[in-house]
Amino acid sequence: MLSKGFFEFVEIRTKFASIIPFALGSVYSIYHFNRFNIINFAIMFFSIIAFDMATTAINNYCDYIKILPKNNTKDRTALLGYLKPTTAYIIILLLLTIAVFFGIILTIRTNFIVLLIGSVSFLAGILYSFGPISISRMPLGEIFSGIFMGFIIIFLSVYIHIFDLNIVSMIYFDKILSIKMNLPEIINIALFSIPAMTGIANIMLSNNICDVQKDILSKRYTLPHYIGIQNALKLFSALYYIGYIDIVILVVLRLIPFVSILILFTIFPVSKNIIAFNKDPVKSKTFILAVKNFVMINLPQIIFIEIIILLR
């Protein structure tokens, strides 16, 4: 079925990595600024989900092309969700068109900052998979995915509701371009983003750990290849605990409600999943645990903030 192949091609199961940061930024905007623009919210949602699917599809399509035909195994055709290459290519173009269309509308409704940040994110997403030396073929995937999908999505999903408050503004006057930033607010959003950043980086890292041998066949040399599987597994574990430490800091600084301290109880199932993954890092068996950990740490944050918003 085309729909099943499409969902496999875009790896729909990993889209929590963009939806949850988007929701986190939205509730942060309501909690701290009492601002929520439903139209901008809907426009950005369609843009980021289409672009997330597009970048995943491009990555899989490029891997399909770069694996030699003589290695035309089931794994190779699975990269396209068993779709025809022409169909896969058309899907990529349609998804990119949708993402750009809604991105332009969002810029018209907000300001140039959204266009600037969105364009940089768009370029990073394309360069992640495309080109002679793509980001996905270097030990930088975890850093780029964590920053762009963790921090940038959260920042933009806050900014689209408060763009008129000028926490970031750009002025061109008398041949001088000036950029002004409200650093305390930006630092607060960055701190708020850390659990999402580490969780998303770990989704990428776990994927690369599982695929390290297969990636070598397509000349992709990711972080686990350079630091070794054991060190990659140690990093995988450490990133989650950094996220938990940050949650304590956020509560102390009152950037999130005190009830969010309950998120620390998720450390027990998350630790269990870490042990299971470290013991048997296999794509078909334990990769999903990284996605579950990401959801377990970040989804309660959304729920707790929403509860406090409704109660106040």
Protein Blocks (a to p, Z undefined) as FASTA:
>chain_A
ZZlmmmmmnommlmmmmmmmmmmmmmmmmmmnopacfklmmmmmmmmmmmmmmmmmmmmm
mmmmmpcfklmcfklmmmnoopafklmmmmmmmmmmmmmmmmmmmmmmmcmklmmmmmmm
mmmmmmmmgcjbdfklpcklmmmmmmmmmmmmmmmmmmmmmmmnopaccddeehiacddd
dfklmmmmmmmmmmmmmmmmmmmmmmmmmmmmmmmmnopacfklmnojklmmmmmmmmmm
mmmmmmmmmmmnopacfklmmmmmmmmmmmmmmmmmmmmccfklmmmmmmmmmmmmmmmm
mmmmmmmmmmZZ
